[in-house]
Amino acid sequence: MLKQKLIILDKPPLLTGSDVENKRAELKAYFEQTWELYESLFSLINNDEAYVLRPEPLRHPLIFYYGHTAVFYVNKLLLGKFIQNRVDKQIESVCAVGVDEMSWDDLSPGNYQWPSVEAVSEYRDKVKVTVLDLIDNMSLALPISQDSFAWVILMGCEHERIHIETSSVIIRMLDTDYLTSSNVWQGCSDLGKAPKNSLLSVAGQSLVLGKPDSNETYGWDNEYGQLPINVSDFSASLYLVSNQEFMEFVDAGGYQTPNYWTEEGQRWLDFTKSVMPRFWRRKNGQYWQRNLTEEIPLPLNWPVEVNYLESKAFCNWKDNTSDDFIRLPTEAEWQVLRDHLDTDLAYWAKAPGNINLEHFASSCPVDKFKQTEFYDVIGNVWQWTESPIDGYEGFKVHPLYDDFSTPTFDGQHNLIKGGSWMSTGNEATRDSRYAFRRHFHQHAGFRYVSSKQVEVPITAVTQCEMQIDIGRLLHHHFGVGSYQADHDLLQLLNLVKPYLTSTSKVLDLGCGVGRLAFELAKISGHVDGIDFTARHIQHCLSLKEQGQLRYAMPTQGEIFDFHEVTLNNLGFEQSPENLHFAQGDGLNLKPQFSDYDLAICYRVIEYNYHPQTLLQQLSQRIKAGGLVVLGSSYAWDVSITDMAHWIGGFKQNGENLSSEAHLFEIMSLEFDLLQETQVTSKFELDQRTSQTANNHITIWRKRV
């Protein structure tokens, strides 16, 4: 049980300024306040048992989230080479990945031995000391750019603020016996009947979505870029939909009428058997609502909190009684409403709505905060939109967090806009873009719009991979040339085939976009493909689960060829059940990745920040008598691997030390060499240029 702490919030630091030491102090204060806010939220839990419960089966228990935000700092600082060593390998292994039901998230409770609350609390204290010391001593230049250490600190702060909100949703699902109310987290007491909703006309306009690079506040990668768009005239509801207004849908049998629900919504209803919103309760013939720490009589004048599927069903029901077409707003339509409000978090003296924890630790009446002609354009609850999230033109991933946005560009994650009472930091800014799966629950509700057009004016998510670096990798793995016998991956496959049986358990560490793992699944009993880069795993799973993937390959200049890969191309009639993919760091894999008969680590050593440690870790994952297959060109790059961590390619005691020689020294401590050869890889860059590498291949058997 944690000690309750006060909530103190300053504005997020601007990226600009003229006084470096003042900016350092701002960053330090923002970090400390973010950290204390997180601790304050978890202090509401009065029984450590609650940390390992799973009130939401689609998410990990709260002990994961309590540790996760601190682990995030360590992982990003290691990746950026701002620190050299881990703080606690065990905690950093189990609390690294698993915050959404992505296919690579392992949510199987049997695979985890969770640390104690005390252990995680002590770990958090150590990480806090580490980060504060780095802030005190870091080099700082203004304005803060995306490649600076200060940006990493802001990234960690904003990441933790996201989890303040997502963790509060899970806490809200716990039994109240596990929670103690606090004046620090005081909800609204204004309960009553809701005002009658109505539609107000909104003039269409042309606008450009996207946060300019010149903006003075921190942003996530999906916020940058540009999307010019024309918005037609529409009407929008004056208020967010209240509990009272949504009750009409419930009383009309909305949850029992399939026609109101999308196909996805019907499947969700069949699975959950829902008859009312998640946070409503029915007791003794009366409706109640679960708030953060307590249940109160259903506040009819507060906004309803539902997922996208429920909000869409409501709109479809309401559409039956309207001459126009009723739906949720698009991202662009919401932006039109937002741009009538001429203020933003970094600059307001006081929040113009129920946001940034400046008013209540709960929702409040839908008619309490009028901001333009409309109420609650921002704040109170997030607002679902019709728009699946996608990158704007010019989208670029941040190299230290490549899986923040891209895994959600799948057409299955819809944008929520406007922030909630719990939204702080970046979440509360004009340009924030957050998206969740349509069946997920956040502190989210909706307002509806009316349009003369039956079509929803949204652009379909681009399902074709357009990023050049990923396209080239996909082409290497799945292009026409990859089916020729001299292709490096097929040569490697032929080398390992004699050592495999139909019962072999195989690890493909650094699997890239998965070609070798797919081939191994044809001849082995169980294959785990693991890669550090989420964008790679995303494509592995797209092919495995959806049966196809598409990518663009540069041919010349701005000209691209477009390609499609299917399971059938690879010789599969259906998805291989013995093949599994996961995102992971080879230096700190989760405990369940062990007892392998064979592990392949091909073209990974030279792209690792500590290759010798990686080799030593491999031995722990292999059975006695098991095999390790290594392949590398030893093309060391100081931007990836500090020279101090190269395993060779330098002079030692005045003599040349080759990577091959040192590899033999490292591996021979526990393994016997079975085979040594060479495989040439040809990596196509475009139609006329390619990169060639001669990869040293060794096969080792672990001594019994």
C-alpha positions in Angstrom: 0.0 0.0 0.0 1.4 3.3 -1.1 1.2 6.6 0.8 -1.2 9.1 -0.6 0.4 12.2 -2.0 -0.8 15.6 -3.2 -1.4 16.5 -6.8 0.6 19.4 -8.1 0.6 20.2 -11.8 2.5 22.8 -13.7 2.2 23.4 -17.4 4.3 21.2 -19.7 7.7 22.9 -20.5 7.9 24.7 -23.9 10.6 23.5 -26.2 11.8 27.1 -26.7 13.5 29.5 -24.3 16.7 31.5 -23.8 17.8 30.3 -20.4 19.2 26.8 -20.4 19.3 26.4 -16.6 15.7 27.6 -16.2 14.6 25.1 -18.8 16.5 22.4 -17.0 14.6 23.3 -13.8 11.3 23.2 -15.7 12.1 19.8 -17.1 13.1 18.5 -13.7 9.9 19.9 -12.1 7.7 18.4 -14.8 9.4 15.0 -14.4 9.0 15.0 -10.6 5.3 16.2 -10.8 4.5 13.5 -13.4 6.2 10.9 -11.2 4.3 12.0 -8.1 1.0 12.1 -9.9 1.5 8.5 -10.9 2.3 7.5 -7.3 -0.7 9.5 -6.1 -3.0 7.5 -8.3 -1.7 4.2 -7.2 -1.9 5.3 -3.6 -5.7 4.9 -3.8 -5.2 1.1 -3.7 -5.4 -0.1 -0.1 -4.5 -3.8 -0.6 -1.5 -5.1 -2.5 -3.6 -8.1 -3.7 -5.4 -5.7 -6.1 -2.2 -5.2 -8.1 -2.3 -8.8 -9.5 -6.0 -8.9 -10.3 -7.2 -8.5 -13.8 -10.6 -6.7 -13.8 -10.0 -6.1 -17.5 -8.9 -9.3 -19.2 -7.6 -7.4 -22.2 -5.0 -5.7 -20.1 -2.3 -6.8 -17.7 -2.8 -6.5 -13.9 -1.9 -3.1 -12.3 1.5 -4.3 -11.1 2.6 -4.3 -14.7 1.5 -0.7 -15.2 3.1 0.4 -11.9 6.4 -0.8 -13.1 6.0 -0.1 -16.8 6.5 3.6 -16.9 9.8 3.4 -15.0 10.9 0.5 -17.3 10.1 2.7 -20.3 12.7 5.3 -19.1 15.4 2.7 -18.8 14.7 1.1 -22.2 14.7 4.4 -24.0 17.8 5.6 -22.2 19.6 2.4 -23.1 18.4 2.6 -26.7 19.6 6.2 -27.0 22.9 5.2 -25.3 22.3 7.7 -22.5 22.9 4.9 -19.9 24.9 1.7 -20.2 23.4 -0.8 -17.8 19.9 -2.0 -16.7 18.6 -1.3 -13.3 16.7 -4.6 -12.7 16.6 -7.2 -15.5 13.7 -9.2 -14.1 11.3 -6.3 -13.6 12.4 -4.8 -17.0 11.7 -8.1 -18.7 8.1 -8.6 -17.4 7.0 -4.9 -17.4 8.2 -3.9 -20.8 5.6 -4.9 -23.4 1.9 -5.6 -23.0 -0.2 -2.4 -22.8 -2.8 -3.1 -25.5 -4.1 -6.3 -27.0 -1.7 -6.2 -29.9 -1.0 -9.7 -31.2 2.5 -9.6 -29.9 1.4 -8.7 -26.4 1.6 -11.8 -24.3 -1.4 -11.5 -21.9 -1.3 -15.1 -20.7 -1.2 -14.9 -16.9 0.6 -18.3 -16.6 3.7 -16.8 -18.3 4.4 -14.2 -15.6 5.7 -14.3 -12.1 4.9 -10.7 -11.0 7.3 -8.9 -8.7 5.9 -7.6 -5.3 4.6 -4.1 -5.0 7.5 -3.4 -2.6 10.0 -4.6 -5.2 8.5 -2.4 -7.9 8.3 0.6 -5.6 12.0 0.2 -4.8 12.8 -0.2 -8.5 10.9 3.0 -9.3 12.9 4.9 -6.6 16.1 3.7 -8.2 15.0 4.8 -11.7 13.8 8.2 -10.4 17.3 8.8 -8.9 18.9 7.8 -12.2 16.8 10.1 -14.3 17.1 13.1 -11.9 20.9 12.7 -12.0 20.8 12.6 -15.8 18.7 15.8 -16.0 21.1 17.6 -13.6 24.1 16.7 -15.7 22.8 16.5 -19.3 23.9 18.7 -22.1 21.0 21.0 -23.0 20.5 23.3 -26.0 17.5 25.4 -26.9 15.2 24.9 -28.6 14.8 21.3 -27.6 14.9 19.1 -30.7 13.7 15.5 -31.3 17.2 14.1 -31.2 18.1 15.7 -27.9 18.2 14.0 -24.5 15.7 16.4 -23.2 13.2 15.1 -25.7 13.6 11.6 -24.2 12.8 13.0 -20.8 9.7 14.7 -22.1 8.8 11.4 -24.0 9.0 9.5 -20.7 6.9 12.1 -18.9 4.2 12.1 -21.6 4.2 8.3 -21.7 3.7 8.2 -18.0 0.8 10.6 -18.2 -0.9 8.4 -20.8 -0.7 5.6 -18.3 -2.0 7.7 -15.5 -5.2 7.8 -17.5 -5.2 4.2 -18.7 -4.3 2.9 -15.2 -7.2 5.0 -13.7 -9.6 3.2 -16.1 -8.4 -0.2 -14.7 -8.6 1.1 -11.1 -12.1 2.1 -11.9 -12.9 -1.5 -12.7 -11.6 -2.9 -9.4 -13.9 -3.7 -6.5 -14.3 -0.6 -4.3 -13.2 -2.7 -1.3 -9.6 -2.5 -2.7 -9.7 1.3 -2.8 -9.7 4.2 -0.4 -11.2 7.5 -1.4 -9.1 10.6 -1.1 -9.8 14.3 -1.0 -6.8 14.6 -3.3 -8.9 12.8 -6.0 -12.2 14.5 -5.4 -15.1 13.9 -7.8 -17.9 16.2 -8.8 -20.9 16.3 -6.6 -23.3 18.1 -9.0 -25.9 15.4 -9.9 -29.2 16.1 -11.6 -31.2 15.8 -14.8 -29.6 16.5 -18.1 -30.5 19.4 -20.4 -32.2 18.5 -23.7 -29.7 18.1 -26.5 -30.0 19.8 -29.8 -28.1 20.3 -33.1 -26.3 23.5 -34.0 -25.1 24.3 -37.6 -21.4 24.5 -38.3 -20.0 26.1 -41.5 -17.7 23.9 -43.5 -14.2 25.1 -44.2 -10.8 24.1 -45.6 -8.1 23.3 -43.1 -4.8 21.5 -42.8 -4.5 18.8 -40.1 -1.2 18.3 -38.5 1.1 19.8 -36.0 3.8 22.1 -37.5 7.4 21.4 -36.6 7.5 25.0 -35.2 5.0 24.2 -32.4 6.5 24.9 -29.0 5.2 21.8 -27.2 6.2 18.1 -27.2 4.4 16.0 -29.8 4.1 12.3 -30.7 5.1 11.2 -34.2 1.6 10.8 -35.4 0.8 14.5 -34.8 3.3 15.8 -37.3 3.0 16.0 -41.1 0.1 17.6 -43.0 -3.3 16.6 -44.4 -5.2 19.3 -46.3 -8.9 18.6 -46.2 -12.2 20.2 -47.1 -15.0 19.9 -44.5 -18.6 20.3 -45.7 -21.3 22.0 -43.7 -22.6 19.9 -40.8 -24.5 20.1 -37.6 -23.2 19.0 -34.2 -24.9 18.3 -30.9 -24.7 21.1 -28.4 -23.7 18.8 -25.6 -22.0 15.5 -25.2 -24.4 12.7 -25.0 -25.5 12.4 -21.4 -26.4 9.3 -19.3 -30.0 10.5 -19.5 -30.0 10.8 -23.3 -28.2 7.4 -23.7 -30.8 5.9 -21.3 -33.4 6.4 -24.1 -31.4 4.1 -26.3 -31.1 1.5 -23.5 -34.8 1.7 -22.7 -35.6 1.3 -26.4 -33.9 -2.1 -26.4 -30.8 -0.7 -28.2 -28.5 -3.5 -26.8 -31.0 -6.1 -28.0 -31.5 -4.8 -31.5 -28.7 -6.1 -33.9 -29.7 -3.8 -36.7 -28.3 -0.8 -34.8 -24.8 -2.4 -34.5 -22.0 -2.8 -36.9 -20.9 -6.4 -37.7 -18.0 -5.8 -35.3 -20.4 -4.5 -32.7 -22.6 -7.5 -33.0 -19.7 -9.8 -32.3 -18.7 -7.7 -29.3 -22.3 -8.0 -28.0 -22.3 -11.7 -28.5 -19.0 -12.0 -26.6 -19.7 -9.6 -23.7 -23.5 -10.0 -23.3 -23.6 -6.3 -22.5 -26.9 -4.6 -21.8 -25.7 -1.3 -20.6 -22.5 0.9 -20.5 -19.5 -0.7 -18.7 -19.5 1.8 -15.8 -23.3 1.6 -15.1 -24.6 -0.7 -12.3 -28.1 -1.9 -11.6 -29.0 -2.4 -8.0 -32.4 -2.7 -6.3 -34.1 -1.4 -9.4 -31.9 1.7 -9.6 -29.0 2.6 -11.8 -25.7 3.6 -10.3 -22.4 4.6 -11.8 -18.9 3.5 -10.8 -16.5 6.4 -10.6 -12.8 6.2 -9.7 -13.1 4.9 -6.1 -16.9 4.7 -5.4 -20.3 4.1 -6.8 -22.9 6.9 -6.9 -26.5 7.1 -8.1 -26.4 7.4 -11.9 -25.7 11.1 -12.7 -28.1 11.7 -15.5 -26.5 15.0 -16.4 -23.0 13.6 -16.8 -21.7 12.4 -20.2 -22.2 8.7 -20.8 -18.9 6.7 -21.1 -19.0 4.0 -23.8 -16.8 2.5 -26.4 -16.9 3.3 -30.1 -19.2 0.4 -30.9 -21.8 1.6 -28.4 -21.6 5.2 -29.5 -22.0 4.1 -33.2 -25.0 2.0 -32.3 -26.6 5.0 -30.6 -26.1 7.1 -33.6 -27.6 4.4 -35.9 -30.6 4.3 -33.5 -31.0 8.0 -33.6 -30.6 8.1 -37.3 -33.9 6.3 -37.6 -35.8 9.3 -36.4 -33.9 12.0 -38.3 -34.3 13.3 -41.8 -30.5 13.8 -42.1 -27.8 11.2 -41.4 -26.7 10.9 -37.8 -23.2 9.7 -37.0 -20.0 10.4 -35.0 -17.8 13.4 -36.1 -14.7 12.8 -38.2 -11.4 14.0 -36.9 -11.6 17.0 -39.3 -15.1 17.9 -38.1 -14.0 17.8 -34.5 -11.0 20.0 -35.4 -13.3 22.6 -36.9 -15.2 22.7 -33.6 -11.8 22.8 -31.7 -10.4 25.6 -33.7 -13.2 27.9 -32.6 -11.6 27.7 -29.1 -8.6 30.0 -29.2 -6.5 28.6 -26.4 -4.3 25.6 -25.5 -2.9 24.0 -22.4 0.5 25.6 -22.5 -1.0 29.1 -22.5 -4.3 29.1 -20.6 -4.4 30.5 -17.1 -7.2 28.1 -16.1 -8.6 25.2 -18.0 -11.7 26.2 -19.9 -13.2 22.8 -19.3 -13.0 19.7 -17.1 -9.5 18.7 -18.1 -5.9 18.6 -16.8 -7.3 17.6 -13.3 -7.9 21.3 -12.8 -11.6 20.9 -11.7 -12.7 17.4 -10.8 -11.4 13.8 -10.5 -14.5 12.6 -12.4 -16.8 13.8 -15.1 -19.3 16.6 -14.5 -22.5 17.9 -16.0 -22.6 18.3 -19.7 -23.8 21.9 -19.4 -21.2 23.1 -17.0 -18.5 24.3 -19.4 -19.5 26.3 -22.4 -16.4 26.9 -24.5 -17.7 28.3 -27.8 -21.3 27.9 -29.0 -20.8 24.3 -27.8 -20.2 22.7 -24.4 -17.2 20.4 -23.8 -15.4 20.7 -27.1 -12.5 19.7 -24.9 -12.6 17.9 -21.6 -15.0 16.0 -19.5 -14.7 12.8 -21.5 -12.8 11.9 -24.7 -14.9 11.9 -27.8 -15.0 9.0 -30.3 -14.7 9.9 -33.9 -15.4 8.0 -37.1 -11.8 8.3 -38.2 -9.4 5.4 -37.9 -5.9 6.7 -37.1 -3.3 7.0 -39.8 -0.2 9.0 -40.4 -0.4 12.3 -42.1 1.7 13.0 -45.2 5.3 13.3 -44.2 4.8 11.0 -41.1 8.1 9.8 -39.6 8.5 7.5 -36.7 10.7 8.6 -33.8 13.7 6.2 -33.7 13.5 5.7 -30.0 9.8 4.8 -30.1 9.0 3.2 -33.3 5.9 1.3 -32.0 4.0 4.2 -30.5 1.8 4.9 -33.6 2.5 2.4 -36.4 0.9 -0.6 -34.8 -2.4 1.4 -34.6 -2.4 2.2 -38.4 -4.4 -1.0 -39.0 -7.9 0.4 -39.6 -9.0 -1.1 -36.2 -8.1 1.8 -34.0 -10.3 4.9 -34.0 -9.3 8.3 -32.9 -10.5 9.9 -29.7 -10.3 13.6 -29.4 -10.7 16.4 -26.9 -9.3 14.8 -23.7 -11.0 13.9 -20.5 -11.0 15.1 -16.9 -8.0 12.9 -16.4 -6.0 14.1 -19.5 -2.9 16.0 -18.6 0.2 17.1 -20.6 0.2 16.3 -24.3 -3.2 14.6 -24.0 -4.8 17.9 -23.2 -3.3 19.8 -26.1 -5.0 20.8 -29.3 -3.0 18.5 -31.6 -3.0 15.3 -29.5 -4.0 12.2 -31.5 -4.8 9.0 -29.5 -6.6 6.0 -30.8 -8.0 2.8 -29.3 -9.6 -0.4 -30.5 -13.2 0.2 -31.0 -14.3 -2.1 -28.2 -11.9 -0.6 -25.6 -13.2 1.6 -22.8 -11.5 4.8 -21.7 -12.9 7.8 -20.0 -14.6 8.3 -23.4 -18.0 9.3 -24.6 -19.2 11.1 -27.7 -21.2 13.8 -29.4 -23.0 13.2 -32.7 -23.3 15.2 -35.9 -25.9 15.5 -38.6 -25.0 15.5 -42.3 -26.9 15.6 -45.6 -24.5 13.0 -47.0 -24.9 9.3 -46.3 -21.2 8.6 -46.9 -18.8 9.2 -44.0 -16.1 11.6 -45.2 -13.0 9.7 -44.1 -10.0 8.4 -45.9 -9.4 4.7 -45.7 -6.2 3.7 -43.8 -3.3 3.0 -46.1 -2.8 -0.8 -45.7 0.2 -0.7 -48.1 3.6 -0.2 -46.4 5.0 2.9 -47.9 8.1 3.5 -45.7 11.1 2.8 -47.8 13.3 1.1 -45.1 10.5 -1.4 -44.3 9.5 -1.9 -47.9 13.1 -2.9 -48.8 13.2 -5.4 -45.9 9.9 -6.8 -47.0 11.1 -7.1 -50.5 14.2 -8.9 -49.4 12.1 -11.4 -47.5 9.2 -11.9 -49.8 10.1 -10.4 -53.3 10.4 -12.7 -56.4 14.1 -13.1 -55.9 13.6 -14.5 -52.4 12.3 -17.8 -53.8 15.5 -18.5 -55.7 17.8 -21.2 -54.2 20.8 -18.8 -53.8 18.8 -16.4 -51.6 20.6 -16.0 -48.3 17.6 -16.9 -46.1 16.9 -20.1 -48.1 20.7 -21.0 -47.9 20.5 -20.5 -44.2 17.4 -22.7 -44.0 19.1 -25.5 -45.9 22.0 -25.4 -43.5 19.8 -25.9 -40.4 17.3 -28.4 -41.9 19.4 -31.4 -41.0 19.3 -30.4 -37.4 15.5 -30.1 -37.1 12.7 -32.5 -36.6 8.9 -32.1 -36.5 9.1 -31.7 -32.7 11.9 -29.2 -32.6 11.3 -25.9 -30.6 13.0 -23.1 -32.5 13.8 -19.4 -31.8 14.4 -17.0 -34.6 15.9 -14.0 -32.8 15.9 -10.9 -34.9 13.4 -12.4 -37.3 12.9 -9.1 -39.2 9.6 -9.4 -41.1 9.5 -13.1 -40.6 10.4 -15.0 -43.8 12.7 -17.5 -42.2 10.3 -18.1 -39.3 7.6 -19.0 -41.8 9.9 -21.5 -43.5 11.0 -23.0 -40.2 7.4 -23.5 -39.2 7.0 -26.0 -42.1 9.6 -28.4 -40.6 9.5 -27.7 -36.8 7.1 -28.3 -34.0 7.2 -24.8 -32.5 8.7 -21.5 -33.8 9.0 -18.2 -32.0 10.0 -15.2 -34.1 11.2 -12.3 -32.0 12.3 -8.9 -33.1 13.2 -5.7 -31.3 11.3 -3.5 -33.9 7.6 -3.4 -33.6 7.1 -2.4 -37.2 8.7 -5.7 -38.2 6.5 -7.8 -36.0 3.5 -5.9 -37.2 4.0 -7.2 -40.7 4.8 -10.7 -39.5 1.4 -10.8 -37.8 -0.4 -9.2 -40.7 0.7 -12.0 -43.0 0.1 -14.7 -40.4 -3.3 -13.6 -39.2 -4.8 -11.8 -42.2 -3.1 -14.0 -44.9 -1.6 -11.1 -46.9 0.5 -7.9 -46.8 1.2 -5.2 -49.3 4.3 -3.0 -49.6 5.8 -0.5 -52.0 9.4 -1.0 -53.3 11.3 2.0 -54.7 12.4 1.4 -58.3 13.8 4.8 -59.3 13.5 8.2 -57.7 9.9 8.7 -56.7 8.7 5.7 -58.7 7.5 2.6 -56.8 6.4 -0.9 -57.6 3.6 -2.3 -55.5 3.7 -5.9 -54.2 1.4 -8.3 -52.5 2.4 -11.3 -50.4 0.0 -14.0 -49.4 0.3 -17.1 -47.2 -0.3 -19.1 -50.4 2.8 -17.7 -51.9 4.7 -19.2 -49.0 3.0 -22.6 -49.3 0.5 -22.2 -46.5 -3.2 -22.9 -47.1 -4.0 -21.4 -43.6 -2.2 -19.6 -40.8 0.5 -21.9 -39.2 -0.6 -22.6 -35.6 2.9 -23.5 -34.5 4.3 -20.1 -35.4 4.3 -17.2 -32.9 5.7 -13.7 -33.1 6.6 -11.3 -30.3 8.3 -8.0 -29.9 11.3 -8.3 -27.5 14.8 -7.3 -26.7 17.3 -10.2 -27.1 19.3 -8.9 -24.2 16.3 -9.2 -21.8 13.7 -11.7 -23.1 10.8 -12.7 -21.0 11.4 -15.9 -19.0 9.0 -18.0 -21.1 11.3 -17.8 -24.1 13.5 -20.7 -23.1 14.2 -24.4 -23.6 14.8 -24.2 -27.3 16.3 -27.0 -29.4 17.7 -24.5 -31.8 18.2 -20.7 -31.9 19.0 -18.7 -35.0 20.6 -15.2 -34.7 21.2 -14.0 -38.3 22.4 -10.5 -39.1 21.6 -9.4 -35.6 24.9 -9.2 -33.7 26.1 -6.2 -35.7 22.9 -4.4 -35.0 22.9 -4.9 -31.3 24.1 -2.5 -28.7 25.8 -5.1 -26.6 26.6 -8.2 -28.8 28.7 -10.1 -26.3 25.9 -10.0 -23.8 23.5 -11.1 -26.5 25.6 -14.2 -27.2 25.8 -15.0 -23.5 22.0 -14.6 -23.1 21.4 -17.0 -26.0 23.1 -19.8 -24.1 20.5 -19.4 -21.3 17.7 -20.0 -23.7 19.0 -23.2 -25.2 18.6 -26.8 -23.9 21.7 -28.8 -23.1 22.6 -30.4 -26.4 20.7 -27.7 -28.3 22.1 -25.6 -31.2 22.8 -22.0 -31.8 23.2 -20.7 -35.4 25.0 -17.4 -35.8 25.4 -15.3 -38.9 27.0 -11.9 -39.2 29.0 -9.6 -41.6 30.6 -7.9 -38.5 29.9 -4.6 -40.2 30.2 -2.6 -37.0 28.6 0.9 -36.8 29.4 3.2 -33.9 26.0 4.8 -34.2 24.5 1.4 -33.2 27.2 -0.2 -31.1 29.7 1.6 -29.1 33.2 0.6 -30.1 33.8 -0.6 -26.5 31.2 -3.3 -27.1 32.4 -4.5 -30.5 33.5 -8.2 -30.3 36.3 -7.6 -32.8 37.6 -5.4 -35.6 40.1 -3.5 -33.4 43.6 -3.9 -32.0 44.0 -5.5 -28.5 47.4 -5.3 -26.9 48.8 -4.1 -30.1 47.5 -7.1 -32.1 44.6 -7.3 -34.5 41.5 -8.9 -32.9 39.0 -10.1 -35.5 35.4 -10.5 -34.7 35.5 -14.2 -35.9 38.4 -15.0 -33.5 36.7 -13.4 -30.5 33.3 -15.0 -31.4 35.1 -18.4 -31.1 36.5 -17.4 -27.7 33.1 -16.4 -26.4 31.1 -19.3 -27.8 33.7 -22.0 -26.9 33.1 -21.5 -23.2 29.8 -23.4 -23.4 29.5 -24.6 -27.0 31.3 -26.9 -29.5 31.6 -25.8 -33.1 29.8 -28.1 -35.5 30.0 -26.2 -38.8 31.5 -23.0 -40.3 30.6 -21.6 -43.7 29.7 -18.4 -45.5 26.4 -17.1 -46.9 26.2 -14.0 -49.2 23.2 -11.7 -48.9 22.2 -9.3 -51.6 19.9 -6.5 -50.3 18.1 -4.6 -53.1 17.8 -0.9 -52.6 16.0 -0.1 -55.8 15.8 -1.4 -59.4 19.5 -0.9 -60.1 21.4 -0.8 -56.8 21.9 -3.2 -54.0 24.1 -3.9 -51.0 26.0 -7.2 -50.7 27.4 -8.7 -47.5 29.4 -11.9 -46.9 28.0 -13.4 -43.7 30.1 -15.6 -41.5 27.9 -18.6 -40.5 28.7 -20.8 -37.5 26.7 -23.6 -35.9 27.3 -24.5 -32.3 26.1 -27.3 -30.0 25.7 -26.5 -26.2 27.6 -29.0 -24.1 25.6 -31.4 -22.0 
